[in-house]
Amino acid sequence: MSKFKYDPYGFPRDTLKFCSLCRTPLSTVSLEGRRRKVCRGCGFIYYKNPVPVAACLVIDRKKILLVKRGVEPAKGAWSLPCGFIELGETPPEAALRELSEETGVRGKISRLLGIYYEPSHRYTSLFVAAYFIRPLTRRVTAGDDAEDVGFFPLTRMPRLGLATHRRILRDYAK
């Protein structure tokens, strides 16, 4: 059973009750055309924003590099190498770091494939920057948050567990 309480749309309810700056209880008000939490003590406005993610599309010898996820969401399913963009990191830097951490592959960004928005039960929403990456190394090793890693031909790939990754591959195939 999930520890989250869900709103009518299936998203986790926002449980923030106190200002992160001055600890005054937050009030929910109509502001800028949305319901937002605001601190009446210091004026802080809590903007709930999408979580930034970088995803990698790596193709070598007409095969796509996939990771069998060892962590939620979609634990045990296959996905493109991906992960959260960390503070102080650019999206391309995050993509290359995640690629190396999850697969052992070093790469070079060829181009941005697209920016995707994805609702998420776990994080409310994700903002995914997807990059086409040319591999500089071929040896793959599953990282600490991956159960397995491998290259698959586009015609015989396992079903990807994340909807955004399926959209990225559909866009690539066009």
C-alpha positions, 0 to 999 in steps of 0.5 A: 500500500502506498504511503501517499494520499491521492487527490481526485486526479490520482496524484499525491496530495501536497502534504507541505504544511509549514513554510520552509523558510520561517516555519509559519503554517501555510495558507492555500490561496488563489494566486496567479490563476491557481491554488497555491500555498503561501506563507502569511509570515514571510510571503514565500510562495510554494510553486510546485514544479515538475521534477527534471529528468534526463533520458538517453537514447544510445544506438550502436550497430542498429541496437538501442541500449536499455536498462532493466530498472532496479528501482521504482518507478517501474522496477523490473521493467526495461527503460532508456538510461535516465535519471534526475537532474541534480542541483548545479548540473545541466541536463546534458551533464545529467544525461551523460552521468546517468548513462555512465552510472547505469550502464558503464558507457561513456558517451557524447551528446549528439543532439536534443531529441525533445522535451517531454512532460509526464504526469507521475503518481510518485512525483506529480509530474516530470519534465524529461529532456531526451538526448541522442547520445553517441557511445564512446565505449561499448562495454556495458555493466549494470549500475547500482540501480539497474538489474541488467543492461543490454543492446536490443534491435528496434524490431525486437525490443522488450516493452518499455515500462515508462510511457515517456520512453515509449514516446521518445522511441516513437518520435525517434522512429518517425 
